[in-house]
Structure formats: structure tokens, C-alpha cells
Amino acid sequence: MPLTMFDTELFSTNYATGRQRWLEQLTDLSYPVQYLPYQCAGVGPDGEVLMTDTAWIGAEEAAKVLVIISGTHGIEGFAGNAVELDWLRLLASGIAVMPDDTAVLMIHALTPWGYAWQRRCDADGVDLNRNVVDFSKPLPKNAGYELLRPALFLFDAQQRQAAFAEFEKQHGRDAFERAISAGQYADPAGPFYGGQASAHGRLVTEDLIQRYALKSRDLAVIDVHTGLGSYGYGEIICDHEPDGAAAKVASRWYGASVMLPLLGTSSSVPKTGLLDFAWHSVMNQRSCYITLEFGTYPTHELFEVLLQDHLLWSQADNEEAKRGHRNLMRHHFCPDDKAWQEMVLFRARQVILQALRGVSS
């Protein structure tokens, strides 16, 4: 297939296959590559070792760096892996060319346990994208989550939905979404749990920032996610302060498609402990971080499939049901639909090229 087309075969069937293909693709590059793996605790369903793999592609001293992240939410690594494979193939073929003084840092499977087991979280139930808080201080409170907690773990879906509808009626849709998904730090069994200490992916991120002295370079960071927003569309979500320099950079690079949760223009509500914040703290005024969020199915279906996942994993003796639910998780976060997959690859190429042009200009 010509590389100008969109190859849906890049969407691998499991973590081990996706990882192997990613590693093999690195060997085709003519650019210098520094490969650095980080092992994660635990093993995959077939006993496989779990790794976050990283590659610095290009000149070690490059002043400008494009960072592409996949698998922040484990199961979303299926699409992120395909996006990264596609970009590596473009680089290897010469269709995509690295500008002078620019490098790419590719981070694959930032939450490998969740990718392998087809969950959003890690083995401890921690959502990496709520984990970037100061654990030496009192942790953030989510009063709405506490109110909703009894309903979240009702086994009767109709009762659960009725409780949600009542909460939304009393407090509004925005408050409902924040209650469930903004982040909580008191309930390890529940969804969107930020944890009590730095998770694997946060430690990897902090090490990479220090190891490659990223504070001293211009950065364009793209974190690939799925599951929220319009079907097949890659929304550019910018969690920088709306009036800050980084939001202005994002607008200049990506145009009017940039959406800001703090202004209420995004499909995402503002959240606590985002991975973004680890990068925000080291960025200069010529840099920005965006989430590239590919929509699948409606938000109420997202919440339902996640709550079922947490219900099943709270039961130690329910292995068969867990295995069956993995297919539902995969279906929500990476639909087996060639049209959706083509849209993901097209939009990802578009946004990555915008970032590359922006940061290297």
C-alpha cells in the first residue's frame, strides 16, 4: 500500500504485537536513534514483560523537540500505537522530513499494564492522567464524586442511570461530568482515581524531561487519546491557561480547532492532576502541550463501560467476565471500523505536521 494512503492494518490486536512492530519500525530509520526502555511492574495476560519504550530520533543537541505520547490511558494505546507506527513509516520512507535542529521524542505505552490488560488505569487502579499532583500536600477533594459514589457501584444499570439523571437535574451536566471524571483521590476501586503516589508513567515522564534537558528546548507535545468527543474526529484539547503564552502558541500552530476546557469550548471538562501539568511546568513561551482526543461513542456510554470495568475488577473471582468485558473496552476506545481508523490516521498526520512546522519555525 502506498504510504500516502492510510493503512488500517497498523492497528494491532494486542499490546505485545503493537510493541514488537514499534520496535521493528525503529530499525528502518536513517536518522540517529537513542532507544530507552522503562520496565513496568507486573506482567501482561500472557506473562509478557511490560515496558514503556522511548526513542529520541534526530540530533541529540536539537533545540526543538516534537514529543508524541501514546498509552497515557492504557487501552487508548491501541490507537496511539497505530499513530506512532504511521509516523515512523513516514519518517523511514522520506515522505516526512525532520527540519534542521529538530528532533522527535516518541513515547510508547506510558501505561503499559493498562494497554496489555485493556484498561485505562494501571494495576493499582491509578489513572495516570489524574496523577500529577503534589502528594506532599493534602490531596484535592471531589465533593461531587462523594455524592455519586453509592450510585457508581450499583449493579443495576437502570438504578445507576436514574441516580445520575437525578444528580444532573439538581446540579447540571457540567457538575455531573466533573463529579465522575475530574479526578478523585479517595477511592482506589473507583474510576478516575489519581492515586497516592507517583505512577510509573509520571516517573518515566519526569526522567525523560530531566535526561534530555527538555526544560532548555522548545517543545511541541502531542498526547494521543481516544473515547471522548465526536466519532472519528481528533479534537485538539489545550489545558493551558487561556490567556497564557502556551495557549497563544497552540492557536498559532493549530488554528481555530484548538479547544480549551477552562473556557468551556471542549468536549472535556477541566480536570485535576493531568499529565499535561508535568510538561507545563518546564515549558518556555515558545512551547505548548495538546491532547489529541479521538471521539468514539457518547459520553454516557463511556461512563457506563468504565463503571462496568471497575465493577468487574472489584471482584477477585470474576475472571471470565473480565475477559469478556475487555472486548467492550476495546470496542469503545478503538472501534474495529476501518473508516474510524482511517480518520484517526489522517487527522493525526495533519496535527503532527502542524506541530512539527510550528515548533521548528
LINURQUI-V575899 format. One record per residue. N is the residue number from 1. RES is the residue in three letters. PHI is phi in radians with two decimals (* if undefined). PSI is psi as a letter, one per 20 degrees, with the letter a starting at -180 (none if undefined). D_LAST is the distance of its C-alpha to the last C-alpha in whole Angstrom. Layout:
BEGIN
N_RES_PHI_PSI_D_LAST, N_RES_PHI_PSI_D_LAST
END
This chain:
BEGIN
1_MET_*_p_32, 2_PRO_-1.03_q_29, 3_LEU_-1.24_i_26, 4_THR_-1.34_i_24, 5_MET_-1.57_r_27, 6_PHE_-1.97_o_27, 7_ASP_-1.61_o_30, 8_THR_-1.26_i_32, 9_GLU_-1.20_i_33, 10_LEU_-1.20_i_30, 11_PHE_-1.44_o_32, 12_SER_-1.36_r_34, 13_THR_-1.53_i_38, 14_ASN_-2.76_r_38, 15_TYR_-1.06_g_36, 16_ALA_-1.06_g_37, 17_THR_-1.18_g_36, 18_GLY_-1.04_g_33, 19_ARG_-1.12_g_32, 20_GLN_-1.07_g_34, 21_ARG_-1.15_h_32, 22_TRP_-1.10_g_28, 23_LEU_-1.11_g_30, 24_GLU_-1.12_h_31, 25_GLN_-1.16_h_28, 26_LEU_-1.05_h_26, 27_THR_-1.25_i_28, 28_ASP_-1.55_i_27, 29_LEU_-1.40_q_23, 30_SER_-1.56_i_23, 31_TYR_-1.35_q_20, 32_PRO_-1.12_q_22, 33_VAL_-2.26_p_23, 34_GLN_-1.88_o_24, 35_TYR_-1.69_p_26, 36_LEU_-2.46_o_28, 37_PRO_-1.69_q_30, 38_TYR_-2.26_o_32, 39_GLN_-1.40_p_35, 40_CYS_-1.82_q_37, 41_ALA_-1.10_q_40, 42_GLY_1.58_a_42, 43_VAL_-2.37_r_43, 44_GLY_-1.44_a_42, 45_PRO_-1.01_h_45, 46_ASP_-1.84_k_46, 47_GLY_1.41_j_45, 48_GLU_-1.26_q_42, 49_VAL_-1.16_q_40, 50_LEU_-1.87_p_37, 51_MET_-2.33_q_34, 52_THR_-1.68_o_30, 53_ASP_-1.79_p_28, 54_THR_-2.30_q_25, 55_ALA_-2.48_p_23, 56_TRP_-1.65_o_20, 57_ILE_-1.99_o_18, 58_GLY_2.06_a_17, 59_ALA_-1.17_p_17, 60_GLU_-1.07_h_19, 61_GLU_-1.62_j_17, 62_ALA_-0.94_p_13, 63_ALA_-1.47_i_11, 64_LYS_-2.20_p_9, 65_VAL_-2.35_p_12, 66_LEU_-1.63_p_12, 67_VAL_-1.93_p_16, 68_ILE_-2.07_p_18, 69_ILE_-2.03_p_22, 70_SER_-2.25_q_25, 71_GLY_1.26_k_28, 72_THR_-0.98_g_28, 73_HIS_-1.69_o_31, 74_GLY_-0.67_f_33, 75_ILE_-1.14_h_34, 76_GLU_-1.27_i_31, 77_GLY_-1.16_i_30, 78_PHE_-1.05_g_31, 79_ALA_-1.30_h_28, 80_GLY_-1.07_h_26, 81_ASN_-1.06_g_27, 82_ALA_-1.11_g_27, 83_VAL_-1.06_g_23, 84_GLU_-1.20_g_23, 85_LEU_-1.05_g_25, 86_ASP_-1.07_g_23, 87_TRP_-1.20_h_20, 88_LEU_-1.09_h_22, 89_ARG_-1.15_h_23, 90_LEU_-1.11_g_20, 91_LEU_-1.15_g_19, 92_ALA_-1.14_h_22, 93_SER_-1.43_i_23, 94_GLY_1.53_i_20, 95_ILE_-1.14_g_19, 96_ALA_-1.79_p_16, 97_VAL_-2.17_p_14, 98_MET_-1.35_p_12, 99_PRO_-1.14_q_9, 100_ASP_-1.03_q_10, 101_ASP_1.12_k_10, 102_THR_-2.26_p_10, 103_ALA_-2.20_r_13, 104_VAL_-2.02_p_15, 105_LEU_-1.90_o_18, 106_MET_-1.84_p_20, 107_ILE_-2.04_o_23, 108_HIS_-1.98_p_26, 109_ALA_1.13_m_29, 110_LEU_-1.21_h_29, 111_THR_-2.15_m_32, 112_PRO_-1.15_h_34, 113_TRP_-1.06_g_37, 114_GLY_-1.16_h_37, 115_TYR_-1.09_g_35, 116_ALA_-1.16_g_38, 117_TRP_-1.63_j_40, 118_GLN_1.07_l_39, 119_ARG_-2.27_r_38, 120_ARG_-1.37_h_36, 121_CYS_-1.76_a_37, 122_ASP_-1.67_a_38, 123_ALA_-1.12_h_41, 124_ASP_-1.66_j_42, 125_GLY_1.39_j_41, 126_VAL_-1.48_p_38, 127_ASP_-1.55_o_35, 128_LEU_-0.97_h_32, 129_ASN_-1.46_j_30, 130_ARG_-2.30_j_33, 131_ASN_-1.62_i_33, 132_VAL_-1.59_m_30, 133_VAL_-2.29_r_33, 134_ASP_-1.50_o_35, 135_PHE_-1.34_i_38, 136_SER_-1.46_i_40, 137_LYS_-2.02_r_40, 138_PRO_-0.96_p_42, 139_LEU_-1.36_q_40, 140_PRO_-1.03_q_39, 141_LYS_-1.80_q_42, 142_ASN_-2.25_n_42, 143_ALA_-1.09_h_45, 144_GLY_-1.11_h_44, 145_TYR_-1.09_g_44, 146_GLU_-1.04_h_47, 147_LEU_-1.19_h_49, 148_LEU_-1.48_i_48, 149_ARG_-0.86_g_49, 150_PRO_-1.05_h_52, 151_ALA_-1.35_h_51, 152_LEU_-1.07_h_48, 153_PHE_-1.88_k_50, 154_LEU_-1.27_p_53, 155_PHE_-1.34_h_54, 156_ASP_-1.48_o_55, 157_ALA_-1.09_h_52, 158_GLN_-1.16_g_54, 159_GLN_-1.12_g_55, 160_ARG_-1.10_g_51, 161_GLN_-1.16_h_50, 162_ALA_-1.14_g_53, 163_ALA_-1.14_h_52, 164_PHE_-1.11_g_48, 165_ALA_-1.09_h_49, 166_GLU_-1.17_g_51, 167_PHE_-1.08_g_48, 168_GLU_-1.12_h_46, 169_LYS_-1.09_h_49, 170_GLN_-1.39_h_49, 171_HIS_-2.05_i_46, 172_GLY_1.73_q_44, 173_ARG_-1.15_g_41, 174_ASP_-1.06_g_38, 175_ALA_-1.12_h_41, 176_PHE_-1.10_g_42, 177_GLU_-1.14_h_38, 178_ARG_-1.16_h_38, 179_ALA_-1.04_g_41, 180_ILE_-1.41_g_40, 181_SER_-1.96_i_37, 182_ALA_-1.23_h_35, 183_GLY_2.14_p_36, 184_GLN_-2.52_q_40, 185_TYR_-2.28_j_41, 186_ALA_-2.08_i_45, 187_ASP_-2.31_n_45, 188_PRO_-1.03_h_44, 189_ALA_-1.40_i_46, 190_GLY_-1.59_r_44, 191_PRO_-1.33_q_41, 192_PHE_1.00_k_37, 193_TYR_-1.47_p_39, 194_GLY_-1.50_i_37, 195_GLY_1.52_a_39, 196_GLN_-2.14_i_41, 197_ALA_-2.77_r_38, 198_SER_-1.11_p_35, 199_ALA_-1.45_r_35, 200_HIS_-0.86_g_34, 201_GLY_-1.12_h_30, 202_ARG_-1.19_g_29, 203_LEU_-1.09_g_31, 204_VAL_-1.08_g_28, 205_THR_-1.02_g_25, 206_GLU_-1.13_h_26, 207_ASP_-1.17_g_27, 208_LEU_-1.12_g_24, 209_ILE_-1.05_g_22, 210_GLN_-1.31_g_24, 211_ARG_-1.05_g_25, 212_TYR_-1.74_j_21, 213_ALA_0.85_l_20, 214_LEU_-1.23_i_18, 215_LYS_-1.09_h_18, 216_SER_-1.68_j_17, 217_ARG_-2.12_r_13, 218_ASP_-1.40_p_11, 219_LEU_-2.18_p_12, 220_ALA_-2.13_o_12, 221_VAL_-1.85_p_15, 222_ILE_-2.15_o_17, 223_ASP_-1.89_o_21, 224_VAL_-1.51_p_23, 225_HIS_-2.29_r_26, 226_THR_-2.47_r_29, 227_GLY_1.98_i_32, 228_LEU_-2.28_p_31, 229_GLY_1.89_a_31, 230_SER_-1.22_q_31, 231_TYR_-1.00_o_32, 232_GLY_1.44_i_29, 233_TYR_-1.59_p_27, 234_GLY_-1.65_n_24, 235_GLU_-1.38_p_23, 236_ILE_-1.57_o_20, 237_ILE_-1.80_p_22, 238_CYS_-2.07_o_20, 239_ASP_-1.68_j_23, 240_HIS_-1.23_r_21, 241_GLU_-1.07_p_23, 242_PRO_-0.99_h_23, 243_ASP_-1.68_j_22, 244_GLY_-1.47_r_20, 245_ALA_-1.09_h_16, 246_ALA_-1.15_h_16, 247_ALA_-1.14_h_17, 248_LYS_-1.20_h_15, 249_VAL_-1.08_g_12, 250_ALA_-1.03_g_14, 251_SER_-1.13_h_15, 252_ARG_-1.20_g_11, 253_TRP_-1.34_g_10, 254_TYR_-1.95_i_14, 255_GLY_1.34_b_16, 256_ALA_-1.29_i_19, 257_SER_-1.38_i_20, 258_VAL_-1.26_p_19, 259_MET_-2.02_p_23, 260_LEU_-2.11_o_24, 261_PRO_-0.97_h_27, 262_LEU_-1.18_i_28, 263_LEU_-1.75_i_28, 264_GLY_1.32_j_30, 265_THR_-1.64_i_28, 266_SER_-1.73_r_27, 267_SER_-1.24_i_30, 268_SER_-1.76_p_30, 269_VAL_-1.48_r_32, 270_PRO_-1.04_q_30, 271_LYS_-2.34_r_31, 272_THR_-1.75_q_32, 273_GLY_1.27_k_31, 274_LEU_-1.13_q_28, 275_LEU_-1.01_h_26, 276_ASP_-0.81_g_23, 277_PHE_-1.16_h_25, 278_ALA_-1.14_h_24, 279_TRP_-1.48_h_21, 280_HIS_-0.91_h_21, 281_SER_-1.20_i_23, 282_VAL_-1.99_j_20, 283_MET_-1.55_p_17, 284_ASN_-1.50_a_15, 285_GLN_-1.40_j_14, 286_ARG_-1.93_j_10, 287_SER_-2.18_r_12, 288_CYS_-2.78_r_14, 289_TYR_-2.13_p_17, 290_ILE_-2.27_q_18, 291_THR_-1.70_p_21, 292_LEU_-1.75_n_21, 293_GLU_-1.82_o_25, 294_PHE_-1.64_p_27, 295_GLY_-1.27_q_30, 296_THR_-2.23_e_33, 297_TYR_-2.03_r_37, 298_PRO_-1.00_q_38, 299_THR_-1.05_h_37, 300_HIS_-1.13_h_41, 301_GLU_-1.27_h_41, 302_LEU_-1.02_g_38, 303_PHE_-1.07_g_41, 304_GLU_-1.15_g_44, 305_VAL_-1.19_h_43, 306_LEU_-1.23_g_41, 307_LEU_-1.15_h_44, 308_GLN_-1.08_h_46, 309_ASP_-1.04_g_44, 310_HIS_-1.20_h_45, 311_LEU_-1.06_g_49, 312_LEU_-1.16_h_49, 313_TRP_-1.32_i_48, 314_SER_-1.40_i_50, 315_GLN_-1.89_o_53, 316_ALA_-1.16_h_53, 317_ASP_-1.85_k_56, 318_ASN_-2.14_l_54, 319_GLU_-1.12_g_52, 320_GLU_-1.12_g_53, 321_ALA_-1.15_h_52, 322_LYS_-1.07_g_48, 323_ARG_-1.06_g_48, 324_GLY_-1.14_h_48, 325_HIS_-1.26_h_46, 326_ARG_-0.99_h_43, 327_ASN_-1.12_h_43, 328_LEU_-1.17_h_43, 329_MET_-1.09_g_40, 330_ARG_-1.05_g_38, 331_HIS_-1.08_h_39, 332_HIS_-1.28_g_37, 333_PHE_-1.62_i_34, 334_CYS_-2.66_m_34, 335_PRO_-1.00_q_36, 336_ASP_-1.46_m_37, 337_ASP_-2.37_o_36, 338_LYS_-1.05_h_35, 339_ALA_-1.12_g_33, 340_TRP_-1.08_g_32, 341_GLN_-1.12_h_30, 342_GLU_-1.12_g_29, 343_MET_-1.09_h_27, 344_VAL_-1.08_g_26, 345_LEU_-1.15_h_24, 346_PHE_-1.11_g_23, 347_ARG_-1.15_h_21, 348_ALA_-1.10_g_20, 349_ARG_-1.00_g_18, 350_GLN_-1.02_g_17, 351_VAL_-1.24_h_15, 352_ILE_-1.09_g_14, 353_LEU_-1.16_h_12, 354_GLN_-1.05_g_11, 355_ALA_-1.12_g_10, 356_LEU_-1.12_g_8, 357_ARG_-1.10_g_6, 358_GLY_-1.13_g_5, 359_VAL_-1.24_h_6, 360_SER_-1.59_i_4, 361_SER_-1.39_none_0
END
